[in-house]
Amino acid sequence: EVLIPYFDACREDLDLPIQQRCLLILDVFKAHQDEDFLSLLKKAGIEVVFVPAGCTGELQPLDISANQPFKRALEDKFTDWYASQVSTAMKDGTPADKVTVNLELS
């Protein structure tokens, strides 16, 4: 419902024939390896290449171009938040080695 219409629209936008093969780069997440899913993609002219486990940060374009800066910004925000929690506790008199920060997500 998403990938095949997307690839069809890309073919049309690029004025390519509907038979033009496409390439989809995926990590080895179990759901990506489902035989029915892969068969459906193959029928639609979409070739799948799997990036080996642990290599997506080096070989998967989206991880390099978009996800990496996002993850870095998220880590920076967490570091700032954590530091402010520790700083507040220390200002309230808690010794640095006794500061605890609640990391529960609830």
C-alpha positions in Angstrom: 0.0 0.0 0.0 3.0 2.3 0.3 6.1 1.0 -1.4 4.7 -0.1 -4.7 2.6 3.0 -5.4 5.7 5.1 -4.4 8.0 3.3 -6.8 5.3 3.5 -9.5 5.0 7.3 -9.0 8.8 7.6 -9.1 8.9 5.8 -12.5 6.2 8.1 -13.8 7.9 11.3 -12.5 11.2 10.2 -14.1 9.4 9.2 -17.3 10.6 5.6 -17.0 8.8 2.6 -18.4 6.6 0.7 -15.9 8.9 -2.3 -16.3 11.9 -0.3 -15.0 13.5 -2.2 -12.2 13.8 -0.4 -8.8 16.2 -1.0 -5.9 15.1 -1.1 -2.3 17.9 -1.2 0.4 16.8 -2.7 3.7 18.4 -3.8 6.9 18.0 -7.4 8.1 15.0 -6.7 10.3 13.0 -9.9 10.4 9.8 -8.3 9.0 11.8 -7.2 5.9 12.7 -10.8 5.2 9.1 -12.1 5.0 8.8 -14.3 1.9 5.3 -13.0 1.0 6.6 -9.4 1.2 9.6 -10.1 -0.9 7.6 -12.0 -3.5 5.2 -9.0 -3.8 8.1 -6.6 -4.3 9.7 -8.9 -6.9 6.4 -9.1 -8.8 6.3 -5.2 -8.8 9.8 -5.0 -10.3 11.5 -4.0 -7.0 14.8 -5.7 -6.3 15.8 -5.9 -2.6 19.3 -5.7 -1.3 20.0 -6.4 2.4 22.6 -4.5 4.4 24.4 -6.8 6.8 23.6 -6.6 10.5 25.7 -3.8 12.2 26.5 -2.1 8.9 23.5 0.2 8.3 25.3 3.2 9.7 27.9 2.7 7.0 25.9 1.3 4.1 22.3 2.3 4.3 21.8 5.8 2.7 19.0 6.9 5.0 21.0 6.1 8.1 23.9 8.1 6.8 22.0 11.1 5.4 18.9 11.6 7.7 18.8 9.3 10.6 22.4 10.0 11.8 21.9 13.8 12.3 18.5 13.1 13.9 20.0 10.6 16.3 22.9 12.9 17.2 20.5 15.7 17.9 18.4 13.4 20.1 21.5 12.3 22.0 22.5 15.9 22.5 19.0 16.8 23.9 19.2 13.8 26.2 22.6 14.8 27.4 21.5 18.4 28.1 18.4 17.2 30.0 20.4 14.6 32.0 23.0 17.2 32.9 20.3 19.7 34.1 18.7 17.0 36.3 22.1 16.3 37.9 22.8 20.0 38.2 19.5 20.7 39.9 20.0 17.8 42.3 23.4 19.1 43.3 22.1 22.6 43.8 19.6 21.1 46.2 22.5 19.7 48.2 22.7 16.1 46.9 26.4 15.0 46.6 27.4 14.2 43.0 28.0 10.5 43.8 24.5 10.2 45.3 22.5 11.8 42.4 20.0 9.5 40.8 18.0 10.4 37.7 14.7 8.8 37.0 14.9 7.3 33.5 11.5 5.6 33.5 9.4 6.4 30.4 6.1 6.5 32.2 
